[in-house]
Amino acid sequence: MNNAEAIPASWRAALEPVLASPKSRALGGFLSAEEAAGKAIYPPRGMRLAALALTPLDTVKVVILGQDPYHGPGQAHELAFSVQDGVRLPPSLVNVFKELATDLGLPRPSNGNLSRWAEQGVLLLNNALTVADGQPASHQGKGWEEITDAVVAAVAAKAEPCVFMLWGSHAKKKAASVPGLGPGSRHLILTAPHPSPLSAHTGWFGSGHFGKANMFLEAHGRGAVDWRL
């Protein structure tokens, strides 16, 4: 990582050891080489740790795991499932909002920028924090996973109970290897198919994750999330 990707202070202790690892150094070399070759990478430098900057470790109540950033120009700003202001809603986010409306009776937002969730303690974390233009999953397996695993582990180690929303097989797989998220966890683990149009009708719709999360948070004195945008 370069200076444009300074680690937010609250995450530093959890991430500095892993960022010094050979895999993380190789990731930095890979990204630099791709950019030097003129390839467009999203989001741009300086925005790749935005999820951590908007949601400090001590404020995390909920973790939503995504796969990688959106791969179209102007979409990604490094919050999982979120898009920049004014960008057309991607199909998966449309389905997230449909479930939100059914679950909590909230109006469907017309804007897909989820920063308001992040500012309330909802960590919107992707498995890989960059992607090549037009190539979904192109930066999977390049070194991001070690870093984002450390992020998930840091949240799982918190004394305060949190909610982990695992949407799709990749999110379930990621969480399964983290200590503290197995059977008997003090955290609430919610699983469902991915909200993609390919899988949303196999159990995403009707999952009720937003209401279940708020009930758990209130029961543990952590305060509900206001899911309105």
Secondary structure, 3 states (H helix, E strand, C coil): CCHHHCCCHHHHHHHHHHHCCHHHHHHHHHHHHHHHCCCCEECCCCCCCHHHHHCCHHHCCEEEEECCCCCCCCCCCCCCCCCCCCCCCCHHHHHHHHHHHHHHCCCCCCCCCCHHHHCCCEEEEECCCCEECCECCCCCCCCHHHHHHHHHHHHHCCCCCCEEEEECHHHHHHHHCCCCCCCCCCCEEEEECCCCCCCHHHCCCCCCHHHHHHHHHHHCCCCCCCCCC
